[in-house]
Amino acid sequence: MDRENTAVDNSPIHAITQTTTRFQFAHWQFFNDKDELHDIQAQSVTKLEPQVARLLTLLITQQGQVITKETLNKLLWPDTIVEANSLYQLLTKLRKELQDNAKNPKYIKTVPKKGYLFLPSVSPIETQEQTPLATTQNLITTSQIPSSKVKLYKSLQVLMAKKRNWALTLCAGACFSTIAFLSSAPDKIEPTQYEREDITYELGVEFNVAAHMQLDLLAYIEQFNTLKITTKAGQNQYSQTFDTRIAHPTWHPDKTKLAFWQYQNDMCILHISDEQARSLHSSSPIPCHLIRPPVWQSDNELILTISDKTGSSAYLYRIEQQQLVKIPLPQKPEESYIGAIRAWEEQVYYVIVDADHHSRLVSLDGNIHMTWPYPLWLFNFDPAKQSIISNDGSAHHNLVAKLRNGQTYPVFATSQGMFTNLSIDKNGDIFTAAETWQVNIRDQDNLPIFSSSSHDFLPVTNPLGETVFMSRRTGQCEIYLHANNQVKQLSFHKGYKYVNFLAWDPLFSKILSNRDNELVLYNREDVIVSFDSQHTSAPLQFGWLDAQNIWSSDTEFVHTFNLDGDLLRKTKFASDFLIFDTKQQLWIVLQGNKLFQSQSLANFNAQKQLVSELPSDAVHMIKNPRLINDTLYWQSTWSKTDIIWKLPLTAPHQVTKIKQEPLIWHYDIAPDGALRVAKMESVEADIKRIKPQPKKT
């Protein structure tokens, strides 16, 4: 059985880089567990981009040694093809943060035809004290120790680090460790070592795992529509296959009842079965876009998380009465409800993420029981340690745990894929689905447009054949331009803000996008301007009125701006589907399942003209409208299957499905009218157990 151990590598080559997460050089302190660069002189802190922080880590850990460009490229972008100047751009950013000059460097020296050299002496910072900015007087450096004792000093550091066992590491090369995943917990916490083992390992997709709290029962989804029930060792017991996708099984904490969801058309059905997959109950169809795992509150009640076009909401569902009651959560309009969790004293708590992407765990009385300085999306309760295990704030989505007193400790970091759900039994055994996939943009012949093993999506091509798109090539969602057979990165983003759209202007010289509530304009080189959209939530629809004016909508209000960011007009107009025809100077609007045209939104009802009446499966979860050569394209979802549609405005009753399959993220139309699709592929998902190991005496 394949196992991956999270114990610290004991080799002397890795020892210092693995156990040290904070470094001092000159008047700087670098906390690579938080991607933070502290300027002691200015008393300021900068949050570095993850890739910039990784670059600084590599340079620091090889201080005094030249690192070749090839080595840095390989370690920063493993198995990924990037632009030749990607490393140069990272170095430029890092030098800017360090106020360094490439021609007269104090920190990073370019060694011609060889690589780069980190110049200043580096000292590890002892993390026992939790002071944000340590003073240089409190630091012990190897330069202060006689050379005969340096080796002993380093050995003592390693010995202390092993005793604390803070670090979970990923070895990225044969020469040294590149990424350290560590906890910020105080010394009194001794993190448990975890060992991973495969429960399923055959080719295919197994995900959405649920472990019974008390009994030797496991449930998960296989190939999207089959419910599998096994032992916790993976021995098959029972299965049931459905005609549409199912998701998120959850065992009753004491009884052999299993709740799970089924997507059906534009609805979701909650099923309850026994341990042999025999049906005990099915709800009436519930309108939904997406759902999260149900949470058992009692034998007759579950807390359901259901998303629709307005966002996610929590509901109390009573099985016997088939009663659905919306729960009033303590959240502000600009905040997002993520999901529910059954935790301490068998009570249900709720995860809320605010406008600054900070998360909190609350009860219905409004009390805050826990907070995180980043968005939480993966979480569950560990009854053995009475902690919440969740994703961390890194791009790698490692697992960390947090106690009610605020102390944290690392759980597990994986070198492949990402964890997509968690289930934990009474022994503290963590069952999770580890998934790997790519998102490639492919043409009508199913050939990739770009050669990449990353996530490339949201492509928009202009008539010149230039494609702007999103990608996670750096670990963050960034905007790229593909032109003249070259790929150029346009955005260099920090934080968790999300991009919803991209659009070329009518002259094909500028690109409109967003970062959460901000609207951003790019040319082919860089950002031109960014400004507040003045919506209460992130704009979901957007476009150009002409070459000098743009519009955006949060589905409630439509705002128009000039290119300086001045708000020209604010119109109250509710629509889930809105696009402006710059050629005809007409709005195209969907209301219900009817498509209209109008010259004005302010006088829409008086001016609207019916274009077409669309079928139900064409309007559910409708998104991504494009108007190209008098033809309207868009996406919808039906029974969790993605559909791309086409409607010529010259023949508006010829509504056609041009693509229908699961896992489509976005689409694009080439200049010759050919369809391109960005979809998940090479999808592999297996069930893993991450098991706490007994402490060695």
KACOR-V869836 format. One record per residue. RES is the residue in one small letter. SS is DSSP state (@ for helix, = for strand, . for the rest). PHI is phi in whole degrees, 0 to 359 (* if undefined). Layout:
res:RES ss:SS phi:PHI
res:RES ss:SS phi:PHI
//
This chain:
res:m ss:. phi:*
res:d ss:. phi:292
res:r ss:= phi:230
res:e ss:= phi:233
res:n ss:= phi:266
res:t ss:. phi:261
res:a ss:. phi:295
res:v ss:. phi:289
res:d ss:. phi:296
res:n ss:. phi:267
res:s ss:. phi:292
res:p ss:@ phi:297
res:i ss:@ phi:297
res:h ss:@ phi:268
res:a ss:@ phi:303
res:i ss:@ phi:293
res:t ss:@ phi:292
res:q ss:@ phi:278
res:t ss:@ phi:268
res:t ss:. phi:259
res:t ss:. phi:242
res:r ss:= phi:226
res:f ss:= phi:227
res:q ss:= phi:243
res:f ss:= phi:211
res:a ss:. phi:50
res:h ss:. phi:258
res:w ss:= phi:246
res:q ss:= phi:235
res:f ss:= phi:243
res:f ss:= phi:257
res:n ss:. phi:279
res:d ss:. phi:280
res:k ss:. phi:236
res:d ss:. phi:58
res:e ss:= phi:247
res:l ss:= phi:246
res:h ss:= phi:257
res:d ss:= phi:263
res:i ss:. phi:293
res:q ss:. phi:295
res:a ss:. phi:274
res:q ss:. phi:53
res:s ss:= phi:233
res:v ss:= phi:231
res:t ss:= phi:241
res:k ss:= phi:274
res:l ss:. phi:279
res:e ss:. phi:299
res:p ss:@ phi:307
res:q ss:@ phi:290
res:v ss:@ phi:295
res:a ss:@ phi:296
res:r ss:@ phi:295
res:l ss:@ phi:299
res:l ss:@ phi:297
res:t ss:@ phi:299
res:l ss:@ phi:297
res:l ss:@ phi:294
res:i ss:@ phi:296
res:t ss:@ phi:289
res:q ss:. phi:242
res:q ss:. phi:308
res:g ss:. phi:84
res:q ss:. phi:238
res:v ss:. phi:285
res:i ss:= phi:252
res:t ss:= phi:288
res:k ss:@ phi:298
res:e ss:@ phi:298
res:t ss:@ phi:296
res:l ss:@ phi:297
res:n ss:@ phi:299
res:k ss:@ phi:295
res:l ss:@ phi:278
res:l ss:@ phi:280
res:w ss:. phi:227
res:p ss:. phi:297
res:d ss:. phi:58
res:t ss:. phi:228
res:i ss:. phi:270
res:v ss:. phi:232
res:e ss:. phi:298
res:a ss:. phi:297
res:n ss:. phi:264
res:s ss:@ phi:298
res:l ss:@ phi:294
res:y ss:@ phi:301
res:q ss:@ phi:295
res:l ss:@ phi:296
res:l ss:@ phi:299
res:t ss:@ phi:299
res:k ss:@ phi:297
res:l ss:@ phi:296
res:r ss:@ phi:298
res:k ss:@ phi:296
res:e ss:@ phi:295
res:l ss:@ phi:274
res:q ss:. phi:56
res:d ss:. phi:258
res:n ss:. phi:245
res:a ss:. phi:296
res:k ss:. phi:281
res:n ss:. phi:227
res:p ss:. phi:285
res:k ss:. phi:256
res:y ss:. phi:236
res:i ss:= phi:242
res:k ss:= phi:256
res:t ss:= phi:276
res:v ss:= phi:260
res:p ss:. phi:307
res:k ss:. phi:63
res:k ss:. phi:236
res:g ss:= phi:160
res:y ss:= phi:227
res:l ss:= phi:229
res:f ss:= phi:271
res:l ss:. phi:276
res:p ss:. phi:289
res:s ss:. phi:291
res:v ss:. phi:238
res:s ss:= phi:235
res:p ss:= phi:289
res:i ss:. phi:264
res:e ss:. phi:291
res:t ss:. phi:268
res:q ss:. phi:294
res:e ss:. phi:276
res:q ss:. phi:260
res:t ss:. phi:285
res:p ss:. phi:302
res:l ss:. phi:234
res:a ss:. phi:285
res:t ss:. phi:264
res:t ss:@ phi:294
res:q ss:@ phi:292
res:n ss:@ phi:271
res:l ss:. phi:266
res:i ss:. phi:252
res:t ss:. phi:247
res:t ss:@ phi:294
res:s ss:@ phi:289
res:q ss:@ phi:272
res:i ss:. phi:247
res:p ss:. phi:305
res:s ss:@ phi:303
res:s ss:@ phi:292
res:k ss:@ phi:247
res:v ss:@ phi:300
res:k ss:@ phi:300
res:l ss:@ phi:296
res:y ss:@ phi:299
res:k ss:@ phi:295
res:s ss:@ phi:297
res:l ss:@ phi:296
res:q ss:@ phi:301
res:v ss:@ phi:297
res:l ss:@ phi:298
res:m ss:@ phi:295
res:a ss:@ phi:296
res:k ss:@ phi:296
res:k ss:@ phi:297
res:r ss:@ phi:287
res:n ss:. phi:55
res:w ss:. phi:283
res:a ss:= phi:268
res:l ss:= phi:247
res:t ss:= phi:234
res:l ss:= phi:240
res:c ss:. phi:275
res:a ss:. phi:259
res:g ss:. phi:196
res:a ss:. phi:284
res:c ss:. phi:264
res:f ss:. phi:198
res:s ss:. phi:276
res:t ss:. phi:253
res:i ss:= phi:229
res:a ss:= phi:250
res:f ss:= phi:245
res:l ss:= phi:227
res:s ss:. phi:264
res:s ss:. phi:259
res:a ss:. phi:289
res:p ss:. phi:297
res:d ss:. phi:299
res:k ss:. phi:291
res:i ss:. phi:271
res:e ss:. phi:252
res:p ss:. phi:301
res:t ss:. phi:283
res:q ss:. phi:282
res:y ss:= phi:241
res:e ss:= phi:234
res:r ss:= phi:262
res:e ss:= phi:220
res:d ss:= phi:278
res:i ss:. phi:264
res:t ss:. phi:236
res:y ss:. phi:212
res:e ss:. phi:284
res:l ss:. phi:300
res:g ss:. phi:137
res:v ss:= phi:236
res:e ss:= phi:237
res:f ss:= phi:205
res:n ss:= phi:51
res:v ss:= phi:275
res:a ss:= phi:225
res:a ss:= phi:258
res:h ss:. phi:290
res:m ss:. phi:299
res:q ss:. phi:250
res:l ss:. phi:259
res:d ss:. phi:276
res:l ss:. phi:225
res:l ss:= phi:228
res:a ss:= phi:227
res:y ss:= phi:204
res:i ss:= phi:258
res:e ss:= phi:242
res:q ss:. phi:51
res:f ss:. phi:77
res:n ss:. phi:226
res:t ss:= phi:240
res:l ss:= phi:271
res:k ss:= phi:249
res:i ss:= phi:240
res:t ss:= phi:224
res:t ss:. phi:282
res:k ss:. phi:287
res:a ss:. phi:270
res:g ss:. phi:95
res:q ss:. phi:285
res:n ss:= phi:297
res:q ss:= phi:241
res:y ss:= phi:215
res:s ss:= phi:207
res:q ss:= phi:211
res:t ss:= phi:251
res:f ss:. phi:245
res:d ss:. phi:276
res:t ss:. phi:227
res:r ss:. phi:293
res:i ss:= phi:237
res:a ss:= phi:199
res:h ss:= phi:56
res:p ss:= phi:292
res:t ss:= phi:214
res:w ss:= phi:282
res:h ss:. phi:298
res:p ss:. phi:297
res:d ss:. phi:239
res:k ss:. phi:261
res:t ss:. phi:267
res:k ss:. phi:249
res:l ss:= phi:236
res:a ss:= phi:260
res:f ss:= phi:203
res:w ss:= phi:254
res:q ss:= phi:228
res:y ss:= phi:278
res:q ss:= phi:217
res:n ss:. phi:58
res:d ss:. phi:259
res:m ss:= phi:235
res:c ss:= phi:231
res:i ss:= phi:243
res:l ss:= phi:268
res:h ss:= phi:253
res:i ss:= phi:231
res:s ss:= phi:234
res:d ss:. phi:263
res:e ss:. phi:288
res:q ss:. phi:254
res:a ss:. phi:66
res:r ss:. phi:274
res:s ss:= phi:290
res:l ss:= phi:248
res:h ss:= phi:195
res:s ss:= phi:222
res:s ss:. phi:283
res:s ss:. phi:292
res:p ss:. phi:302
res:i ss:= phi:245
res:p ss:= phi:303
res:c ss:. phi:200
res:h ss:. phi:254
res:l ss:= phi:222
res:i ss:= phi:220
res:r ss:. phi:240
res:p ss:. phi:302
res:p ss:. phi:290
res:v ss:= phi:234
res:w ss:= phi:286
res:q ss:. phi:262
res:s ss:. phi:202
res:d ss:. phi:298
res:n ss:. phi:248
res:e ss:= phi:228
res:l ss:= phi:230
res:i ss:= phi:264
res:l ss:= phi:251
res:t ss:= phi:248
res:i ss:= phi:233
res:s ss:= phi:253
res:d ss:= phi:228
res:k ss:. phi:294
res:t ss:. phi:267
res:g ss:= phi:126
res:s ss:= phi:262
res:s ss:= phi:224
res:a ss:= phi:257
res:y ss:= phi:228
res:l ss:= phi:264
res:y ss:= phi:246
res:r ss:= phi:259
res:i ss:. phi:296
res:e ss:. phi:298
res:q ss:. phi:271
res:q ss:. phi:49
res:q ss:= phi:252
res:l ss:= phi:242
res:v ss:= phi:236
res:k ss:= phi:288
res:i ss:. phi:264
res:p ss:. phi:281
res:l ss:. phi:271
res:p ss:. phi:280
res:q ss:. phi:221
res:k ss:. phi:272
res:p ss:. phi:302
res:e ss:. phi:275
res:e ss:. phi:264
res:s ss:= phi:243
res:y ss:= phi:274
res:i ss:= phi:258
res:g ss:= phi:175
res:a ss:= phi:247
res:i ss:= phi:211
res:r ss:= phi:264
res:a ss:. phi:225
res:w ss:@ phi:303
res:e ss:@ phi:52
res:e ss:@ phi:57
res:q ss:. phi:263
res:v ss:= phi:260
res:y ss:= phi:236
res:y ss:= phi:231
res:v ss:= phi:261
res:i ss:= phi:240
res:v ss:= phi:244
res:d ss:. phi:272
res:a ss:. phi:292
res:d ss:. phi:267
res:h ss:. phi:70
res:h ss:. phi:266
res:s ss:= phi:249
res:r ss:= phi:215
res:l ss:= phi:254
res:v ss:= phi:233
res:s ss:. phi:255
res:l ss:. phi:295
res:d ss:. phi:282
res:g ss:. phi:92
res:n ss:. phi:293
res:i ss:= phi:264
res:h ss:= phi:257
res:m ss:= phi:193
res:t ss:= phi:224
res:w ss:= phi:222
res:p ss:. phi:274
res:y ss:. phi:203
res:p ss:. phi:289
res:l ss:. phi:262
res:w ss:. phi:223
res:l ss:. phi:234
res:f ss:= phi:197
res:n ss:= phi:196
res:f ss:= phi:260
res:d ss:= phi:261
res:p ss:. phi:291
res:a ss:. phi:289
res:k ss:. phi:251
res:q ss:. phi:57
res:s ss:= phi:236
res:i ss:= phi:258
res:i ss:= phi:262
res:s ss:= phi:210
res:n ss:= phi:291
res:d ss:. phi:267
res:g ss:. phi:268
res:s ss:. phi:275
res:a ss:. phi:289
res:h ss:. phi:271
res:h ss:. phi:56
res:n ss:. phi:289
res:l ss:= phi:263
res:v ss:= phi:229
res:a ss:= phi:234
res:k ss:= phi:224
res:l ss:. phi:268
res:r ss:. phi:295
res:n ss:. phi:279
res:g ss:. phi:94
res:q ss:. phi:284
res:t ss:= phi:235
res:y ss:= phi:207
res:p ss:= phi:285
res:v ss:= phi:245
res:f ss:= phi:199
res:a ss:. phi:235
res:t ss:. phi:250
res:s ss:. phi:271
res:q ss:. phi:225
res:g ss:. phi:69
res:m ss:= phi:212
res:f ss:= phi:280
res:t ss:= phi:241
res:n ss:= phi:200
res:l ss:= phi:227
res:s ss:= phi:216
res:i ss:= phi:229
res:d ss:. phi:264
res:k ss:. phi:296
res:n ss:. phi:275
res:g ss:. phi:85
res:d ss:. phi:290
res:i ss:= phi:260
res:f ss:= phi:251
res:t ss:= phi:213
res:a ss:= phi:259
res:a ss:= phi:258
res:e ss:= phi:245
res:t ss:= phi:230
res:w ss:= phi:196
res:q ss:= phi:236
res:v ss:= phi:235
res:n ss:= phi:247
res:i ss:= phi:265
res:r ss:= phi:242
res:d ss:. phi:273
res:q ss:. phi:294
res:d ss:. phi:265
res:n ss:. phi:67
res:l ss:. phi:260
res:p ss:= phi:292
res:i ss:. phi:289
res:f ss:. phi:241
res:s ss:. phi:270
res:s ss:. phi:207
res:s ss:. phi:251
res:s ss:. phi:259
res:h ss:= phi:251
res:d ss:= phi:252
res:f ss:= phi:204
res:l ss:= phi:52
res:p ss:= phi:282
res:v ss:= phi:221
res:t ss:= phi:253
res:n ss:. phi:266
res:p ss:. phi:297
res:l ss:. phi:279
res:g ss:. phi:90
res:e ss:. phi:274
res:t ss:= phi:242
res:v ss:= phi:261
res:f ss:= phi:205
res:m ss:= phi:260
res:s ss:= phi:204
res:r ss:. phi:254
res:r ss:. phi:298
res:t ss:. phi:263
res:g ss:. phi:97
res:q ss:. phi:242
res:c ss:. phi:284
res:e ss:= phi:233
res:i ss:= phi:264
res:y ss:= phi:232
res:l ss:= phi:239
res:h ss:= phi:253
res:a ss:= phi:210
res:n ss:. phi:55
res:n ss:. phi:62
res:q ss:= phi:233
res:v ss:= phi:248
res:k ss:= phi:237
res:q ss:= phi:277
res:l ss:. phi:259
res:s ss:. phi:248
res:f ss:. phi:226
res:h ss:. phi:259
res:k ss:. phi:240
res:g ss:. phi:104
res:y ss:. phi:247
res:k ss:. phi:297
res:y ss:. phi:246
res:v ss:. phi:260
res:n ss:. phi:259
res:f ss:. phi:201
res:l ss:= phi:218
res:a ss:= phi:204
res:w ss:= phi:283
res:d ss:. phi:282
res:p ss:. phi:299
res:l ss:. phi:262
res:f ss:. phi:60
res:s ss:. phi:244
res:k ss:. phi:227
res:i ss:= phi:233
res:l ss:= phi:259
res:s ss:= phi:212
res:n ss:= phi:217
res:r ss:= phi:227
res:d ss:. phi:54
res:n ss:. phi:277
res:e ss:= phi:274
res:l ss:= phi:262
res:v ss:= phi:230
res:l ss:= phi:249
res:y ss:= phi:238
res:n ss:. phi:256
res:r ss:. phi:280
res:e ss:. phi:242
res:d ss:. phi:195
res:v ss:= phi:288
res:i ss:= phi:270
res:v ss:= phi:200
res:s ss:= phi:223
res:f ss:= phi:203
res:d ss:= phi:288
res:s ss:. phi:286
res:q ss:. phi:64
res:h ss:. phi:271
res:t ss:. phi:285
res:s ss:. phi:223
res:a ss:. phi:300
res:p ss:. phi:295
res:l ss:. phi:252
res:q ss:= phi:226
res:f ss:= phi:195
res:g ss:= phi:161
res:w ss:= phi:252
res:l ss:= phi:275
res:d ss:= phi:198
res:a ss:. phi:289
res:q ss:. phi:243
res:n ss:= phi:220
res:i ss:= phi:232
res:w ss:= phi:222
res:s ss:= phi:213
res:s ss:= phi:217
res:d ss:. phi:257
res:t ss:. phi:76
res:e ss:. phi:241
res:f ss:= phi:231
res:v ss:= phi:249
res:h ss:= phi:248
res:t ss:= phi:241
res:f ss:= phi:224
res:n ss:= phi:271
res:l ss:. phi:284
res:d ss:. phi:271
res:g ss:. phi:90
res:d ss:. phi:284
res:l ss:= phi:286
res:l ss:= phi:267
res:r ss:= phi:203
res:k ss:= phi:233
res:t ss:= phi:241
res:k ss:= phi:284
res:f ss:. phi:203
res:a ss:. phi:267
res:s ss:. phi:197
res:d ss:. phi:272
res:f ss:. phi:214
res:l ss:= phi:214
res:i ss:= phi:209
res:f ss:= phi:247
res:d ss:= phi:273
res:t ss:. phi:292
res:k ss:. phi:286
res:q ss:. phi:266
res:q ss:. phi:55
res:l ss:= phi:228
res:w ss:= phi:273
res:i ss:= phi:247
res:v ss:= phi:229
res:l ss:= phi:256
res:q ss:= phi:233
res:g ss:. phi:67
res:n ss:. phi:244
res:k ss:= phi:252
res:l ss:= phi:258
res:f ss:= phi:236
res:q ss:= phi:240
res:s ss:= phi:202
res:q ss:. phi:283
res:s ss:. phi:219
res:l ss:. phi:273
res:a ss:. phi:296
res:n ss:. phi:245
res:f ss:@ phi:301
res:n ss:@ phi:299
res:a ss:@ phi:281
res:q ss:@ phi:253
res:k ss:. phi:293
res:q ss:= phi:231
res:l ss:= phi:291
res:v ss:= phi:260
res:s ss:= phi:197
res:e ss:= phi:249
res:l ss:. phi:262
res:p ss:. phi:290
res:s ss:@ phi:300
res:d ss:@ phi:287
res:a ss:@ phi:270
res:v ss:. phi:243
res:h ss:. phi:281
res:m ss:. phi:53
res:i ss:. phi:289
res:k ss:= phi:197
res:n ss:= phi:55
res:p ss:= phi:286
res:r ss:= phi:225
res:l ss:= phi:244
res:i ss:= phi:227
res:n ss:. phi:52
res:d ss:. phi:63
res:t ss:= phi:237
res:l ss:= phi:264
res:y ss:= phi:238
res:w ss:= phi:194
res:q ss:= phi:242
res:s ss:= phi:214
res:t ss:= phi:227
res:w ss:= phi:217
res:s ss:. phi:54
res:k ss:. phi:62
res:t ss:= phi:249
res:d ss:= phi:270
res:i ss:= phi:230
res:i ss:= phi:250
res:w ss:= phi:243
res:k ss:= phi:221
res:l ss:= phi:218
res:p ss:= phi:289
res:l ss:@ phi:292
res:t ss:@ phi:281
res:a ss:@ phi:220
res:p ss:. phi:293
res:h ss:. phi:265
res:q ss:. phi:265
res:v ss:= phi:277
res:t ss:= phi:231
res:k ss:= phi:277
res:i ss:= phi:255
res:k ss:= phi:200
res:q ss:= phi:212
res:e ss:= phi:190
res:p ss:. phi:284
res:l ss:. phi:73
res:i ss:= phi:280
res:w ss:= phi:271
res:h ss:= phi:210
res:y ss:= phi:220
res:d ss:= phi:209
res:i ss:= phi:242
res:a ss:. phi:289
res:p ss:. phi:303
res:d ss:. phi:273
res:g ss:. phi:89
res:a ss:. phi:286
res:l ss:= phi:276
res:r ss:= phi:242
res:v ss:= phi:230
res:a ss:= phi:258
res:k ss:= phi:219
res:m ss:= phi:293
res:e ss:= phi:210
res:s ss:= phi:51
res:v ss:= phi:281
res:e ss:= phi:229
res:a ss:= phi:214
res:d ss:= phi:229
res:i ss:= phi:271
res:k ss:= phi:239
res:r ss:= phi:246
res:i ss:= phi:252
res:k ss:= phi:252
res:p ss:= phi:294
res:q ss:. phi:260
res:p ss:. phi:299
res:k ss:. phi:290
res:k ss:. phi:279
res:t ss:. phi:263
//
